[in-house]
Amino acid sequence: MAQLALKPQDVVVLLKCLLVGQARPSIAQMGLDLGISASEVHAGLRRLRAAGLLGPGGDVHVSATEEFLIHAVKYAFPPQRGELTRGVVTSFAAPPLNSCIAPCTDPPPVWPHPEGHTRGISLVPLYRAVPGAALRDPALHTLLALVDAVRSGRARERRLAEEALRQRLQEVSDARPEPRAARTRR
């Protein structure tokens, strides 16, 4: 049996699972939302379960996800920068970090995309469909930009992105229903 290894698109699937929670759409719908084939979404869910980031029922293991996004993703999927291009802002140039970081004279990081409105230095997205998915889903765009800030930012940008990711993960955790065993009878 071959070792299952996470792929960059699995991070995108994981972030979408965080956003949709228990109301997860079908695999086919997730594929459409993300611009990824249904078979690749299915394989990604399988790899995420094997990695311990998703439970058997598809629930996100928040603490493991936090550890992975903050400490491992920058090593597993290092940033690749390119040339000046038109695209969709990411990392510290996208919300929410763009309101915390003073603008500089350097071009912002962007995912190359023909529908992007910003000229900047290209940052290769985790998966080729990321810019389109981000344009369709602002909440996903925020999470992807935070992950990119962890992957590619300077120390202050990484620290702010880590704090923002922790906050969003805590919100996800707080929004979950209590486990059945913890509920009290009335």
C-alpha positions as CSV (number, residue, x, y, z in Angstrom):
1,M,0.0,0.0,0.0
2,A,1.3,3.5,-0.9
3,Q,1.8,6.2,1.6
4,L,-0.9,8.9,1.3
5,A,0.6,12.4,1.1
6,L,-1.3,15.6,1.3
7,K,-1.5,17.7,-1.9
8,P,-1.8,21.5,-2.0
9,Q,-5.4,21.3,-3.2
10,D,-6.2,19.4,0.0
11,V,-5.6,22.6,2.0
12,V,-8.2,24.3,-0.2
13,V,-10.7,21.5,0.4
14,L,-9.9,21.6,4.2
15,L,-10.5,25.4,4.3
16,K,-13.8,24.9,2.5
17,C,-14.8,22.2,5.0
18,L,-14.1,24.7,7.8
19,L,-16.4,27.2,6.3
20,V,-19.3,24.9,5.5
21,G,-19.2,22.9,8.8
22,Q,-21.9,20.3,9.2
23,A,-23.8,21.7,6.3
24,R,-21.3,20.3,3.8
25,P,-22.6,20.3,0.2
26,S,-22.2,17.2,-2.0
27,I,-18.7,16.4,-3.3
28,A,-19.8,17.4,-6.7
29,Q,-21.0,20.8,-5.4
30,M,-17.8,21.3,-3.5
31,G,-15.9,20.6,-6.7
32,L,-17.9,23.2,-8.6
33,D,-17.4,25.8,-5.8
34,L,-13.7,25.2,-5.7
35,G,-13.1,24.6,-9.4
36,I,-11.7,21.2,-8.6
37,S,-13.0,17.9,-10.0
38,A,-15.3,15.9,-7.8
39,S,-12.9,13.0,-7.9
40,E,-10.1,15.2,-6.7
41,V,-12.3,16.6,-3.9
42,H,-13.1,13.0,-2.9
43,A,-9.4,12.0,-2.9
44,G,-8.6,15.1,-0.9
45,L,-11.2,14.3,1.7
46,R,-9.7,10.8,2.0
47,R,-6.1,12.2,2.4
48,L,-7.3,14.7,5.0
49,R,-8.9,11.9,7.0
50,A,-5.7,9.8,6.7
51,A,-3.7,12.8,8.0
52,G,-6.0,13.3,11.0
53,L,-7.3,16.6,9.9
54,L,-10.9,15.3,9.3
55,G,-12.8,12.8,11.3
56,P,-14.6,9.8,9.9
57,G,-17.8,11.8,9.6
58,G,-16.0,14.6,7.8
59,D,-15.9,17.0,10.8
60,V,-12.8,19.1,10.9
61,H,-10.3,18.4,13.8
62,V,-9.8,22.1,14.7
63,S,-6.7,21.7,16.9
64,A,-4.9,19.5,14.3
65,T,-5.9,21.9,11.6
66,E,-4.5,24.9,13.6
67,E,-1.2,23.1,14.1
68,F,-1.0,22.1,10.4
69,L,-1.9,25.6,9.0
70,I,0.3,27.5,11.4
71,H,3.4,25.2,11.7
72,A,3.5,22.9,8.7
73,V,1.9,24.3,5.6
74,K,4.8,26.8,5.0
75,Y,7.2,23.8,4.9
76,A,5.0,21.4,3.0
77,F,4.0,24.0,0.3
78,P,6.7,26.7,0.2
79,P,5.8,29.9,-1.6
80,Q,6.9,30.4,-5.2
81,R,7.1,34.0,-6.4
82,G,7.2,35.1,-10.0
83,E,7.0,38.3,-12.0
84,L,4.8,41.3,-12.1
85,T,1.4,40.4,-13.3
86,R,-2.3,41.1,-13.0
87,G,-4.2,39.0,-10.4
88,V,-6.2,38.6,-7.2
89,V,-4.6,40.0,-4.1
90,T,-3.4,37.6,-1.4
91,S,-1.3,37.4,1.7
92,F,-0.9,40.7,3.6
93,A,-2.5,42.7,0.7
94,A,-5.9,41.0,1.1
95,P,-8.4,41.4,3.9
96,P,-8.1,41.2,6.9
97,L,-4.4,41.9,7.0
98,N,-4.5,44.8,4.5
99,S,-6.1,46.9,7.3
100,C,-3.4,46.0,9.8
101,I,-0.3,46.4,7.6
102,A,0.7,49.8,6.3
103,P,0.9,49.9,2.5
104,C,4.4,49.9,1.1
105,T,5.9,50.9,-2.3
106,D,6.5,47.3,-3.3
107,P,3.9,45.6,-5.5
108,P,1.5,43.4,-3.5
109,P,1.4,39.6,-3.8
110,V,-1.2,38.4,-6.3
111,W,-2.5,35.1,-7.6
112,P,-2.2,35.5,-11.4
113,H,-5.7,35.6,-12.9
114,P,-7.2,37.4,-15.9
115,E,-10.2,38.7,-13.8
116,G,-7.9,40.1,-11.1
117,H,-7.9,43.9,-10.6
118,T,-4.4,44.4,-9.1
119,R,-1.0,44.4,-10.6
120,G,1.6,42.8,-8.3
121,I,4.2,40.1,-7.9
122,S,2.8,36.7,-8.6
123,L,2.6,34.2,-5.8
124,V,1.8,30.7,-7.1
125,P,-1.5,29.7,-5.5
126,L,-1.8,26.4,-3.6
127,Y,-3.8,25.1,-6.5
128,R,-4.5,26.5,-10.0
129,A,-8.2,27.0,-9.2
130,V,-7.7,29.1,-6.1
131,P,-8.1,32.6,-7.7
132,G,-11.4,31.7,-9.3
133,A,-12.7,30.0,-6.1
134,A,-11.6,33.1,-4.1
135,L,-13.4,35.5,-6.4
136,R,-16.6,33.4,-5.9
137,D,-16.3,33.0,-2.1
138,P,-15.0,36.0,-0.1
139,A,-14.8,33.9,3.2
140,L,-12.6,31.3,1.4
141,H,-10.5,34.1,-0.1
142,T,-9.8,35.4,3.4
143,L,-8.7,32.0,4.7
144,L,-6.5,31.3,1.7
145,A,-4.9,34.8,2.0
146,L,-4.2,34.1,5.6
147,V,-2.6,30.8,4.8
148,D,-0.5,32.6,2.1
149,A,0.6,35.1,4.7
150,V,1.8,32.3,6.9
151,R,3.5,30.7,3.9
152,S,5.1,33.8,2.4
153,G,5.0,36.7,4.8
154,R,7.6,38.4,6.9
155,A,7.6,37.8,10.7
156,R,5.0,40.5,11.6
157,E,2.7,39.4,8.7
158,R,3.0,35.8,9.7
159,R,2.3,36.6,13.4
160,L,-0.8,38.6,12.4
161,A,-2.0,35.9,10.0
162,E,-1.5,33.2,12.7
163,E,-3.6,35.2,15.2
164,A,-6.3,35.7,12.6
165,L,-6.3,32.0,11.7
166,R,-6.5,31.0,15.4
167,Q,-9.4,33.4,15.9
168,R,-11.3,32.0,12.9
169,L,-10.7,28.4,14.0
170,Q,-11.9,29.3,17.5
171,E,-15.1,30.7,15.9
172,V,-15.6,27.4,14.0
173,S,-15.0,25.4,17.1
174,D,-17.4,27.6,19.2
175,A,-20.1,27.3,16.5
176,R,-20.1,23.5,16.7
177,P,-22.9,21.8,18.6
178,E,-21.9,20.1,21.8
179,P,-21.1,16.4,21.6
180,R,-24.0,14.3,22.7
181,A,-22.2,13.0,25.9
182,A,-21.6,16.6,27.1
183,R,-25.3,17.6,26.8
184,T,-27.3,17.7,30.0
185,R,-30.8,16.4,30.3
186,R,-33.6,18.7,31.3
